[in-house]
């Protein structure tokens, strides 16, 4: 039992230290490492694609199946309002209301 606790605490401390070092080194190296313009554009695009995939996976799936149309519609309404630069509170309320109304209607 104690061996498992030591292993878990050691892993936790190692991951915490690694995370701290990565977060510290990033800003320090930013001024020293220069990416070519093509690589910079590809990294920016990759960040957008990754975020879009995360939103799509969260919006369309629940567990191992389809989450239903209500959630997808709510995310679409929220995304549209966010894209149109609506206030954050309006985006959240509209997305939640859309989802709730569609679930109620079903």
N, C-alpha and C positions, 0 to 999 in steps of 0.2 A: 504494500500500500504506500509506504513512504517513497519507494523507488519510483512509482508512477507519479507521485506528487512532485518530486524533484525533477523528473523528466518534463512534466507539463510546465512547471515554473521556468525551467531552463529554456524550453522552446519559446515561451511567452516573452521572456527577457531578450532572447536572441532576435525574435521578430520585431519587438519594440525598438531595440537598438538599431537594427537594420533600417527600419522605417524612418527613424530619426536621422540617421546618417544620410539616407537618400534625400530626405527633405532639406537637409542642411547643405549638401553638396550641390544640389540643383542650382540654387541662386548663385552660389560661389563660382560655379563653372560656366554659368550663362554668358558672362562677359569674355571668357577665354575660349570657348568652343563656338565656332561659326559654321553653320550648316549652309550648303549651297542653296540658292533660291528654289530649285526644283525639290530638294529634300524638305525644305521648310513648308512648301505648298502641300507636299504629300503628307507630311505629319499633321498639318492643320486639317486636311481632308479626312485623314484617318480618325482624328478625334471626333469629327462630326459624324462620320459613319458609325463609329463605335457607340456614340451616344444615341443615335437614331436606332440602332439595333437593340440597344438596351430598352429604350422606350417601347419599341414595337413588341419585344418579347414580353415586357410587363403588361402591355395593353391587350395583347391578343391571347395570352395563355394564362392558365391557372392550373397549377399542378402539371399534369402531362397532357391536358386537353385545351380546347378552345374556351376562352373566358366568356364568350357571349358577345352579342352585338351592343349591349348597353354600355359596357366598359369601353369598348372600341370607339363608340360614338362620343362618349364623354371625353376621352383622350383627344379625339379629333377636334371637338369643340374647344377644349382647352388649348390645344396646339394652335388652332386658327386664331384664337383671341391673343395668345402670347405673341404670335407672329405679327399681329396687327398692333402690338405694343399696348394692349389693354392693361390696366392695373392688376397686379398679382392677385389681389383679393377677388376681383371680378372674374379672373380666369379660373380660380379654384372653385368659386361658387357656381359658375356656369357649368363647369365640367361635372361637378357633383350633382347639380340639379338635373342635367341631361341624363346622367347615368341613373339617378333615382327615378325620374319620370319614365324612362324606358323600361326599367325593371318593374315599376308599378303597372305599366300598361301591358306588360307581358303576363 
